[in-house]
Amino acid sequence: MAIMAAGTLHAAKLARLKTRIRILGFLNRVMFVALCGAAGFLVVAKALPQRNELVRLEKCLDEAKFLEREVAAEREQMRIEHRALREDPGYMEVHARDRLDLHLDGEKVLRFSRER
């Protein structure tokens, strides 16, 4: 009977040990999944501010390109006006008369004000 009891006791300990091993294996898997999830969350959390900074910088770049196009168009207009002032006496006369508010005798000057 002592042998039988020892065998049963040994079998019971073995069963408990196997159960503990299964539980520990399950807990190891759960902890691994939790660790992977935390690492993934950390990667996403670190990338979010960089994404926001990228969006802000792209917006700033678009504004700078828009201003660059405006300045280039204004520069081209000034270049055309400068060439006309240098080469076309008629344009120079009109421009000077307009800026200095001069007119010839007998001329009627009509002025239109622009609303801004």
VENVENLIN-V881931 format. One record per residue. N is the residue number from 1. SS is DSSP state (h for helix, s for strand, l for the rest). PSI is psi in degrees with one decimal (* if undefined). OMEGA is omega in whole degrees, 0 to 359 (999 if undefined). Layout:
BEGIN
[[N & SS & PSI & OMEGA] [N & SS & PSI & OMEGA]]
END
This chain:
BEGIN
[[1 & l & -33.4 & 179] [2 & h & -35.4 & 178] [3 & h & -40.3 & 181] [4 & h & -42.4 & 180] [5 & h & -38.9 & 179] [6 & h & -39.0 & 178] [7 & h & -40.0 & 179] [8 & h & -40.5 & 178] [9 & h & -42.7 & 178] [10 & h & -41.5 & 179] [11 & h & -38.5 & 179] [12 & h & -43.0 & 178] [13 & h & -40.2 & 178] [14 & h & -40.8 & 179] [15 & h & -43.3 & 178] [16 & h & -39.9 & 179] [17 & h & -43.5 & 178] [18 & h & -39.6 & 178] [19 & h & -44.1 & 178] [20 & h & -41.4 & 179] [21 & h & -43.4 & 178] [22 & h & -43.2 & 180] [23 & h & -44.2 & 178] [24 & h & -39.2 & 176] [25 & h & -42.6 & 178] [26 & h & -44.5 & 179] [27 & h & -36.9 & 176] [28 & h & -43.0 & 178] [29 & h & -43.3 & 179] [30 & h & -44.3 & 180] [31 & h & -37.5 & 178] [32 & h & -44.4 & 178] [33 & h & -41.9 & 178] [34 & h & -41.4 & 179] [35 & h & -43.5 & 177] [36 & h & -41.1 & 178] [37 & h & -42.0 & 178] [38 & h & -41.3 & 178] [39 & h & -41.7 & 177] [40 & h & -42.6 & 178] [41 & h & -40.4 & 179] [42 & h & -42.4 & 179] [43 & h & -45.7 & 180] [44 & h & -42.6 & 181] [45 & h & -35.6 & 178] [46 & h & -27.5 & 182] [47 & h & -25.2 & 184] [48 & h & -48.5 & 178] [49 & h & -35.4 & 178] [50 & h & -37.9 & 178] [51 & h & -43.1 & 178] [52 & h & -39.8 & 178] [53 & h & -39.2 & 177] [54 & h & -44.6 & 179] [55 & h & -42.8 & 180] [56 & h & -43.0 & 180] [57 & h & -36.6 & 177] [58 & h & -38.4 & 177] [59 & h & -43.3 & 178] [60 & h & -40.2 & 178] [61 & h & -42.3 & 178] [62 & h & -41.0 & 178] [63 & h & -41.3 & 180] [64 & h & -40.2 & 178] [65 & h & -38.4 & 178] [66 & h & -46.1 & 178] [67 & h & -37.6 & 179] [68 & h & -42.1 & 178] [69 & h & -40.3 & 179] [70 & h & -44.3 & 180] [71 & h & -38.8 & 178] [72 & h & -40.9 & 178] [73 & h & -40.8 & 179] [74 & h & -39.6 & 179] [75 & h & -42.4 & 179] [76 & h & -40.6 & 178] [77 & h & -41.5 & 178] [78 & h & -38.6 & 179] [79 & h & -41.5 & 178] [80 & h & -44.8 & 180] [81 & h & -40.5 & 179] [82 & h & -44.0 & 178] [83 & h & -41.4 & 180] [84 & h & -41.7 & 178] [85 & h & -37.1 & 182] [86 & h & -35.0 & 190] [87 & h & -19.6 & 186] [88 & l & 105.2 & 181] [89 & h & -32.7 & 179] [90 & h & -42.3 & 179] [91 & h & -39.9 & 179] [92 & h & -40.9 & 179] [93 & h & -47.2 & 180] [94 & h & -44.0 & 181] [95 & h & -43.8 & 180] [96 & h & -42.5 & 180] [97 & h & -38.2 & 180] [98 & h & -44.9 & 183] [99 & h & -36.8 & 183] [100 & h & -0.9 & 179] [101 & l & 47.6 & 179] [102 & l & 153.7 & 175] [103 & l & 156.1 & 179] [104 & l & 157.9 & 178] [105 & l & 134.4 & 179] [106 & l & -7.4 & 178] [107 & l & 142.5 & 174] [108 & l & 127.3 & 182] [109 & l & 125.7 & 177] [110 & l & 129.2 & 180] [111 & l & 134.3 & 176] [112 & l & 128.1 & 179] [113 & l & 142.0 & 179] [114 & l & 135.9 & 174] [115 & l & 136.9 & 182] [116 & l & * & 999]]
END
